[in-house]
Amino acid sequence: MTNKIVWVKFYDNNYYKILLKLNSIDVNIYNNIQKDNSVLVQINYEDYKKIKKYLISYKTEIVEVSGILKIKQMLKKYFVFLVTIIISIMLLLIVNKMVFKIDIKSNNHSIQTLLKKELEKNGLTIFKLKKSHSKIEKIVDKILEDNKDVLEWLEIKYDGLIMVVNVTEKTIIKEEEKHDYCHIVANRDAKILSLNIYRGVALKEVNDYVLKGDTILSGDITFNEEVKNQVCASGEVYGEVWYKVKVTVPFVETSIKYTGKNRYNINIKYNDHTYPILKSRIDKRKEEEINIYKLNDFEINIVKEKEYEEINKTLSEKEAYDKALDLVTNKINLKLNKDESILLKKVLKKEVNNSKIYLEVFVITKENIGMVKVIEKEL
């Protein structure tokens, strides 16, 4: 019987009268509590049916149950919530095996279009189940074989719900465009460091200073100060170029480290409000959304939650100084080609306070300063 014990509340403060009434209808009382405006009694659930039948003048209510009855009551009370949780978990398990986005790593629009068609032809589309590694390898080999004149290398892999397609297209060497008449001019202010002439006449020498637009190699072939022929000048001109770079580095450096712990969730967005289906168990996280349904202001998204840690590191003055110089180097290197280089770095100004270091750096580089300037021949 103990698995059907309930607490019943009588909305009446006549404690003794209630006990006598219960005794008169053979109700077994296990416990009782008297309050200001009510009386609580602990009885068997079957006896509660007697109260509802014989003591109809009393207002009563079950306020707490135990055992199997309590479980049934809880299931009834939270039925919708439990069903929602179960459906959400099942949905998450299903969508975890599906592809919701295809990311083709190429800036070439024609390559992107080609690969989209090839992927679709081989059954690799969004909202479909992921394929095994062996099947992916066969598909990659087939796409490369069918497009061997265009594609050099191809890789297809899964990152969560995203299919990532890495591709390298074949390099087609184009013939250098030829001109009948041109000069080599300076593309910036510089000091000439080296001069290799393949065709044309040099108007400048090594160690000469040139301004942007100055002609360094001329396509005019002269004899006795008279132009005998006009050709397209060619050659390599390297010059000394100058920069002034300003950088600031804080002494406290905060970095983010991903722990590798990921969770998936579903959210619903409506009228600029977001409603997650499940409560996140990750405090510090980066969220990546993949939209699976959208209609006007209503949308449903799959959310990948990536856990990270914030790591704070306090730099010494020397470490901050070295990092600032590295930033200067990286900033300049972004402008340089593989045959160009930094010749000199000199700190012009240095300021240090409690939170950061400031540097102003003078940089000298060796760069290709020659630029072709096509000239229209006069008829």
N, C-alpha and C positions, 0 to 999 in steps of 0.2 A: 504493500500500500504506500510505502514511503516514496515511491517514484511518481505519485500523483498528489503530493502535498502542496497546498496553495495558501497564500495569505489573502484573507477577505477583509475588505474595509466596510464597516457599517457607518453610514453618515448619521450617527446618533450618539450622543454623549452619555446615555443612560447605561452605564457599564453593567451593573448587576441585572438589570432587566433583560439585557441582550443575552447574558450568560444563562439566565433561567429559561429564556425562550429556546435557546439552542439545546439545552438539556431536555426540554420537553419534547423535542422532535428527534431525540437520540443522536445528536451530533457530537462526535468525539473531538474535543478541543485539545490540541497539542501544545499550544502556546497562545498567549494573548497580551495585547498592549493597549493601555488606555491613553488617549490623547485628549486635547481640549475639546474638540468638536467631533471626534470620531473614536471608534474602537476597532482595533485590528485583531483578528483571530486566525490562528493557523489550524487548518482542518484538511480533511481528505476531500478531493475534488468531487467524489460521489456525494458527500454530505452537502457540498455547495448546491447540488441540484435540489436537495430537500429544502434548503433555505429559499431558493427561487420559487419553489412550489408552495411552501406553507407560510413563509414569512414575507408575503408579497407587499405588506405595508412598509417594509424597511427598504431603504435605498442602499444597495450593496454593489461592490465592484471587486474583481480580482486584481490585486495590485502586484503580486509577485507569485511566481510558480517555481517549481523545482523539478528535477528529474527529466523524464521523457517529455512531459507536458511543457516544461520550460523550453526544451529544444524545439518542439513543434511550434510553440508561440514565437520563438525567435526566428524560425524559418519563415513563418507566415508574415512577421513584421518586416523582415529584410529580404523578402523574396525577390522583389524587383532589383534591389541592389546586388544580390548574389548572382542573379541571372545576368545582369550587366557585366559583372566582373568575369564570370565564366565565359561569356561571349567575347569579351575584350581579350582575354588570354588566348582563347582559340583563334581569334582573328590575328593576334600578334604572332602566334606560332605559324599561321598560314602565310602572312605577309613577309615573314622573315625568310621564307623560301622563294619569294618572288622578286622580280626586278621592277623598280618603279622609276628608274631614270637611267639613261644611257649617256655617258660622258665621253665624247670622242676628243682626244687630246691632239687637236690640229687646228691651226689658224687658216688653213686653206679650205675655202668654202667648197670647192669642187671635190676635194678629198673627203670632206664630211658628208657630202651628198652621196658620193660613191659608196662609202662604208655603210651609211644608213640603208641603202638599197640592198647591199650584200648581206648585212645582218638580218634584215627582214626576210630575204630570200632563204636564209638558213634557219629561220625560226627564232631568232634572237630579237625579241621586241619587249616593250614594257608590258607589265601586267601578266607576264608569263613566268612559270616556274624556272628556277635556275637549272642549267644543264651541268652535267658532271664534268670533271677536269678532262677526262679522255675525249668526250664529245666536243668540248671546246677546242682541244688541240686539233682534232680532225677538221673542224670548221675553219680554224686559222689557216691550216695547210691548203684547204680548198680555195679560200679567198685569195691567198697569196699566189696560188697557181693560176687562178683566173685573171689576176691583175698584175702579173709579174713585170709588165712594162711600166707600171705606175708605182707599185708598192715595193719597198725594200724590206721592211720588217713590220710585224704586227703582233700585238699581245692583247689578249682579252682576259680580264680578271674581275672578281667581285670584291667590292668594298661595302659590306653591309647590304643595303638595298640598291646600291648603284653598280651598274656594269661599267667598268672603266676600260676604254679602248685606247691603247697606246700605239701609235703608228709612226713609221718613218717612210716618207715618200722617196722615190728614186730621184737622184739629182741629175737633171738634164743640163749639160754644159751648153750654154748658148754662145754663139759666136759673138765676139766683141763688136759692138757697133762701130762702123767705120765712117769717118768724115773726111771730106776732101780738104777742108781748111779749118784749122783751129789753133788756139794758143793754150799754153799751160799757165794759169794764173794762180795767185795765192788765195786760199779760201779763208785766211785769217791773218792777223798781224803776227809776225814771227821773225826769227833770225835763222837764216839758212845754214843748216849743218852739213848736208850732203846733196850732191847734184849729179844724177846719172842721166845723160842725154842719149836717147835712142834716135830721135829725129827732131829736126828744127835747130834753132839758134838760141843760145843762152844769152839773156839780157841782164841776168844777175849772176853773182858769184857767191861762193861759200863765205859765210860771215857777214853777208849783206843783210840789212834789215828791210823787210818788205811789209807793206800794208795790204789789207784785204782788197783784192781786185788788181793788184799790180801784176803785170805780165812778167813771168820768169823765163819761160821758153816760148819763143815766137815761131810761128809757122811761115814767116816771110823769109825766103832765101834771097839774100842780096849779094850783089857784086858791084863794087865801085858806087856804093850808096844807092843802087837801083835794084828794085825788087825784080828778080829774074824768075822766081817760081813761088807758088803758095802751096804749102803742104799742111798736114795735120800734125802738129808737134806732139811728141810723146817722150816720156821720161819719168823718173822718180825724183821727187823733191821732198826731203825731210827737213823739218825746221824745229827750232826751239820755241815752244809756246808757253805762255805764262798764265797762271791762275792764282786767285786769292780765295781761299776756302775758309769758311767759318763753321765751327762745330761746337756743340755743348753736350757734355756727358754727365749724368747724375751719379753721385757716389753710391746711392742705393739702387741696385739693379734687380728688377723683378722679372722673373721668367716663369713660363708655364710649362709644366711637364704632364703629359697625358699618362694616366695609370694603366691604360689598356682595358679598363672596366667600362663596358658600354651597356646601356639599357634602351629598350624601344618602348615607345608610348604612342598614343593616338590623341590628337587634339582637334577640337572643333572651333572654328573661328566664325564669328558672326558680329557684324557691326563694330569692328575694331576691338572686339573682346575675344580672349582666348580661353577655352575651357578644356583642360586636360582630362582624359578619361581616368587615368590612374595617377595617384599621387607619386611624385618622383622620390626615389630613395637616395638620390645623389645631390649633395649640397652644391658643390662647385662643378659646374658642367657647361659644356658648349653644346648647343642644340642645332641639329641640322634637320630641316624640314623637307619632306618630299610630298608634294600635293597629289592626292589621288582622286579628289572630286572637288569641283567648284561650280557654283551657280550664283551669279551676282555677288552678294556680300556673304554668302555662306560657302564654307569650304571645310574639307576634312583632310588632315595631313598625318602622315607617318613621321614620327619624331625620333631621331637617333640622339640619345643623350651620351656625350662622351665626358667621362670624369677626368678632372685635372687637378694638379696641386700647384699652388703658387710658392715659388722658391725665391726668397729675398737674399741677396748677397751684397755686402757692403764692401766697396772697392777702396783700396788705398789710393793715395794721390798718384803714385806711380802707375798703378793699374788703370786708373781713369785716364791718365795722360797717354799711356800706350794705346788704350782703346780709342781715344780721340784721334790719334795719328792713324790708326787702322781704318777708322771711318773715313778720314780724308783720302787715304789710299784707295779704298773701295769706291768712293764717290768719283774719283778721277778715273779709275780703271773702267768704270762704266762707259766712259767717253772714248776709250782707246780700243784700237784693233789689236790683233795678236802680234803684229810687227811694230807696234808702238810701245813706248815705255815711259816710266817716270825717271827723270834724271836727278832731281833734287827736291827736298822738302825742307823748308826753313820756317820755324815758329817766329812769327812777328809779334804776337801778343798772347799773353797768358794771364787769365784771371781765375782765382780760386776762392770759393766761399764755403759755407758749411754744407751745402747741398749739391754743388756741382762744380765742374771745371769748364772753362771757356777757352778755346784756342782759335787764333787767327793764323793761318798757315799759307806761306807763299810756296807754290809748286811750279817746277819747271818740267816740261815733258818733251819727248821727242815724238813728233807726229808727222804724218804725210800731209803736207800742206798744198800739194798740187791739185788743181781742178781744171778739167777740160772746159774751155770756152769756145763754142763753135761760132765761126765767123762766116757770114754769107758773102760769097764772092761777088764782086761787082762785074756786071756784064759790059 
